[in-house]
Each structure stands twice: as structure tokens, then as C-alpha cells.
């Protein structure tokens, strides 16, 4: 879904933005009023943010793991982590 370059750039997979646009279109089409529309789009975008941030954290952890393994460290656990943000829970892999 997302690739993080360590020069600060983020590259989204082809079609990812089209999926977001399509989902927002569906929300607009199925919503009766502006207040409901705003709430539905906010909830959807929070889900997208949480998913993207989880991908970023996973990739950062993978880079840190590789760097530490070069220094002779070993990994003893491979857990999923959950961090709570105001926009929702962010789940990522601790490689």
C-alpha cells in the first residue's frame, strides 16, 4: 500500500488514491445530508490515516531491525503493536 523512503518521501501504490476517491464517492452518493456526509468522510479518513501510519511504523521497524542485526543484535519477538491516537488505533508489526 505504501512505501516510505528514508529521504522523507512517501510513495503510495498505484490505485490507492483511486480507491479513496471511489470510497468517498460512495459515501457522498449514500448520504442524505451534509452533517452525516462530514461525519462519514471523517470516520473513513481516520481509518485510512491509521492504516497508513501502521504501514509507516512497520517499515520503520523493519529498517531499524536490519540496522541492528548488522550490529550483531538478534530479534527474540515478532509482535503486533497497537498505539492509540485521536483518530483511532494504529496497528503495526514489530519485526
WOSUL-V803309 format. One record per helix or strand of 2 or more residues. SS is the DSSP state (helix for helix, strand for strand). FROM is the first residue (numbers start at 1). TO is the last residue. If there is no record, write none. Layout:
# WOSUL-V803309
ss=SS from=FROM to=TO
ss=SS from=FROM to=TO
This chain:
# WOSUL-V803309
ss=strand from=2 to=4
ss=strand from=10 to=12
ss=helix from=16 to=29
ss=helix from=34 to=70
ss=strand from=80 to=85
ss=strand from=88 to=93
